[in-house]
Amino acid sequence: MTVFIALLPAYILSIFYRSFLSVVAGPVMADLRIGPAELGLLGAAWFIAFALAQFPVGWALDRLGPRRTVSVAMAIGSAGAFLFAQAGSALSGGIGMALVGIGCSPIFMSSLFLFARTADPARFGLLTSLFIGLGSLGNLGGAAPLAIAAAHLGWRGAMTAMAVCFLAATVLAIALVRDPPPRPASQKPDEGLWQGLASILALRPLWLLAPLTITAYAIVATARGLWIAPFMTQVHGFDAVWSGHAATIMALAMTIGAFVYGWLENRMGQAKAIVAGGTVVTILGYVLLALMGERSHLLSVALFSLVGAAGFTYAIQMAHARLFFPEHLIGRGMTFVNFLFIAGAAAVQSGSGWFIAQQRAAGLDAATTFAHLHWAFAALLAVSLVVYVFAPARPKG
């Protein structure tokens, strides 16, 4: 409960910052004088900084504990949140987003670290799913409420308010986060940052989990965080507030999906089967979006919601990977997996922005451009799933 009280507000903000750009894409692009490719890079800046920070964060969690790790990083993130709200160019906006990414980088991992060190391993997937599900309130806040706030305050005023919230969450985390009891010395081999990383890379099952880890969360996060609002605006003629409502519905579906996946994993204990089944449904959702997304705005919102609910297998994939880490590498192991999640999101966000810019430059209309993007998402997931099928369900012996 202390973990939830201390870190859940910060995690809600972390989810907000990885998903809000879609809703304010229009005014941000106009104010900073950027196009879709630069918007993709702006979103990717958060993910790139977050991903690169996972390596020192993992080492710091194992060696220094979550309290100092969270305190330093979130102080940096607070400064970045205020910088982004006052950004005058794509460069300063990108730097602000990168600093926020650093600030958010240890929040979820610190929570998982504390769950792994203090709770029954059988409850790890459930606790993780609950934390992610509640944290998805940030997804909801970054949808219609943000669109309404931006309509009244401007995007800068709305983001300044969120920066104040980030600073308050930082103070709360510093005050309440406590390190878990130390492990017995016999369970704590002296492995440094790079030696620990080498030990993690030697775990062969992770190589079979990696492709889906890189693509599954990235594709859903990119759809929600960057493109659902432009899709609804450009294909179906929605204004900013109604596009925000569409994003809210998808975000709500993702929240429900996180809770359902946690319940399923707790009841079945079959992480691999749950992830594979959810990925099949997600692929089907993207195929239907590619084929029929322009026909009806109601159908489009329903399909985005299906993709959000079925594709949000993040927590269950983390629980699956957790099974393969020895105790002394829990912090670094989980942060390495999270690096794959977030690095994938950085690549897909920047790549999708470039993809859309190229399609539009070639003269294709918005509906065709987004259909091609959704076909690409379905193909990436299908290839990754084929590899995932060969991964072991749990460690041998």
N, C-alpha and C positions, 0 to 999 in steps of 0.2 A: 504493500500500500504506500509506503514511503517513496518507493521508486516512482509510482504513478503520480503522487502529489508533487514531487520534486522536479520530475523531468517531462511529464506529459504536456504541460503548457508550452515548454520549449519545443517538444516534438510536433505539436500542432502548428507552431510557427514554421518549423522546418518543412512540413508538408505544404503549408501555404506558399512558401517561397519557391518551391519547385513546381508550382502549378498555377500561379496567379497571372503569368504573362499573357496567356491566351485571352483573358477577359479584358485587359487594358491594352491589347496589342495595337489597336487603332490609334489612340492618343499618344502612346509611347513612340510608335513609328513616326507619327507626324511631328511630335515635339522634338525628337532626336534626329529627325530627317534620315531615317534608315528604311531599308526594304526588308523583304522576308528572309533573305539570306543573313543579313545582319541581326534580325530578330532571333533567328535560330542560334547564332553565335552568342547573343546576349543571354539567352536561356542556358546555353551550354556552359557559359562561364561559371555559373553556380555549380553545375555538375562536375566540371573539370577540377575545380578547386576542391570540392567535396571529395572526389575520388582520390586525388593525389594525397589528400590529408589522411586517408585511411591507413597508410603505412605507419606514419609516426603516431597516429591515434592508437593503433593496435599495440604498438610497443609501449606507449605511455600507459595504456590500461593495464597491461601485464606488469609493468615495472613501477609506475607511479600511483596507479589507482584512478578511479573515475573522477574523484572530487577535483584534483588539480587539473586534470585533463579538460574537464568541462568548463571550469572557471576561466582558464586562459583563452580557450577557443571562443567561448561565447562573448567574452569581452571584445575580441576582434570582430565577431559578427555584428555586435551592436553598432560599432563604428561604420561597418559596411552598410548596414540598413539605412542609416542617416545619409551616407554618401549617395546611395542609389536614389533616394527620394529627392536629392538636390542635383542629380546628374545633369550636365549640360551637353553631353555628347555620348556617342556610343562607347567611347573609351572609358570615360569616368563611370558610366553606367555599368560597363563590364567589370571594372575594378570593384565597384560596390557590390555587385552580385557575387564576384569571386570571394570577397571578404565575408559575405554572409554565408557562402558555401563552407568556408573554413569554420565559421562559428557554429554551423549546424552539424558539422562532420562527426563529433563525438556523441551527440545526444542519443540517437537510437542505439548505437553500439554500447554506450555506457549502460543503458537500460538492459540490453541483452546480456552484457557481462554480469550485471548484478543478478539477473534472473538465473543465469547459468551457474553462478557461484553460490546462490542462496536458496534456490528452489529445487524441487524434485525434477529430475530430467524428464520424467513422463509428462510434466505439466509445462515444459518449455514452449512447445508449439502453441498451446492454449494461451499462455501469458503473452507470448509474442503477438498472436493474432488479436487479442484484446487490446494490447497497446497500440497496434497499428490501426485497428478499427476505430478506437477513440481518437487517435491522432489524425484520422481522416477528416475530423471536423475542420482541419486546416484546408482540406480540399473544398469543403462546403463554403468556408469563409472566403476562399479565393475565387468564388463563382459569383452568384447573384448579389450577395451582400457587398462584395468589392465593386461590382458594376454600379450598384446604387450609390455607394459612397463616392466613387469616382465621378459619377454624374453630378453630385452635389458639391464635392470638395475639390474636384480635379484629381488626376491620378497622383500628383505630387502630394497633395494634402492627405489622400488616403494612405499613401505609402509612408508618410511621416508619422501618421497614427500607428501604423504597424511597426515602425522603428521604435516607438515608445513602448509598445507591447513587448518587443524583443528585449529591450533593456530591462523591463520589469521581470521577464522570465529569467534573464541572466542573474539578477539579484536573488530571485527565489531559488534557483539551482545552486548558487554559491552557498546560500544559507542552509539548504537542506540535504544536499547530496553527501553521503558518507561512504567511505571505502569499506568493502567487506572484510571480514577477518582474514588474516594472512593464512596461506596454506602451509602445511608442514614442509620443511626444507626438502625432504626426500621427493616431494612431488613437483618441485620447481627447478628443473634443470636450468643452468645458466646459459641461455641462448639469447644472443643479441638480436638486433633488428633484422639484419640480413641472414643470419643463421636460422632464425625462426622462420623467415620467409622461405628459405630453402627447404626446411622441413615440411612446410605447408605444401609447397609445389611438388614434393615427393609423394604426396597422397594421390595415388592414381585415380580413385573415383572422382576427384574434383575435376579432372580433365573432361570427364563425360557429363558432368553437371554444368560445366562452364558455358557452353554455347547457349543453353536456355536461360542460364543466369544472366548472361549478357544481353539477351534480346527481349525476354518476356516482360520484365518490368519496364524496360526502356521504351518499348512500343506503346504500352498503355499510358505511361507517364507523359510521353510525347503527344499522344492524341488528346489527353485531358489538359496538359499544361500549355500546349502551343496551338493546336489546330482545330479543336472542336468549335471554338467561337468564330474564327475566320471561315470555317466551313459553313456554319449556319448563316453567317452574314453574306458570304459571296455566292453560295449555292441557293439558299432559301430566302434571302432578303431580310434576315432578322436585324434589328438594331442591337446596340451594345447591351442594353438591359435584358432583352429577350435571349440573346446569345448567352448571357450570364446565367439565365434560368436553365438553359439547356446544359451548360456546364455543371450547374448545381445538381441536376438530375443524374448526370453521369457520376459525379462525385458521391452522391448518396448511394448509387449502385455499388461503387467501389467499397464504401463503408460497410454496406450489408454483406458484400462478398467476403470481406475480411473476417467478419464475425462468423459467417457460415463456414468458411474454410477452417477456422479455428475449432468450431464445434465438430466438424467432420473428422479433423485430425485427432481430436481428443477422443472421439468415439471409435474410430477405426484404427488409428495408429499406422496408417498406410500413406505416408507423405508422398511417395513417388506416384502411386496410383492416382491420388487426388490432383497432383500437379499435372500429370499427363492428361487426365480427363478434362480439367479446366482449360488446358492449352488447346485441345481439339475444339472445344466450344468457342474459344477466342478466335481461332483460325476461321471457323465458320462465320462468325460475326463480321470479320473483316471482308470475307468473300462476298457476303450479302451487301455490305456497305459499298463495295466496289461495283456490284451489279445493279443495286437498286437505291443507293443513297440519295440520288437526285430526285426520286419520284415523289417523296412525301417527307415533310419536315417531321411528322410524328414518327414515321418509320425510321428516319435517321436518328432521332433522339433515342428511340427504343433500341436500335442496334448499337449505338455508342454506349448505352447503359449495359447491354449484354456484354460487350467487350470489357467494360470497366469491372463488372461483377465477376465474370469468369476469368478475366486475365490477371486479376490482382492476387496472384499466387505467391507474392513476395515472402510472406511470413512462413509459408509451408516449405518453400524452397530453402529458406534459411534453416528451418528445423531439420530438413533432410541433410543438408550439409553439416550441421552441428554434430550429427552422429559420428562423423569421421575424424573429429579433432580430439587429440589427447588433452587432458586437463590443463597442462602447462601452456598450451597454445590456444586456449579458448578465445582470448582477446584478439590475438593476431589472426587467428583462423576466421573468426566471424567478420572482422574488419576487412580481410582479404576478399571474402565473398561479397561483402557490401561494396568493396571497390569495383568488383565486376558488375554488380547491379548499376552503380552510379556511372562508371566509365561507359558502360553500354548506353545509358541514357544520354550522356554528353555526346557520344558519337551519333546516336540516332537523332537527337535534336538538331545538331549542326548539319548533319547530312540531309535531314528532311527539309530544312530551310533551303539548302542549296538545290535539292531536288525540285522543290516547288518553284523556285526562282527560274531554274532552267526550263521547266515545263511551260511556264507562262511566257518566258522569252521566246520559246518556239511557237507561240501563237495559240496554244491550247487554252480552252476556256476553263473556268474554275472547277466545274463538275468533272470534266475529264481529268484534270490535274489531280484532284483528290482521289478519284477512282484509281488512277495509277499508283498513288501513294498507298492506298489501302491494299492493292494487290501486292505491292512490295512488302508491306508489313506481314501479310498472310504467308508469303513465300519464306521470309526470314524465320518466322515461327515454325513453319513446317520442317525446314531443314534442321533447325535446332532441336525439335522434338524427336526427329529420327535418331540423333546422337544420344539424347537423353534416355531413350528407351533401353539402351545398352548399359546404363549406369546401375550399380547394385542398389537394392532397396535399403540395405543397412550393412554395416561392417560384417565381414565373415567371422565366425567364431563368437 
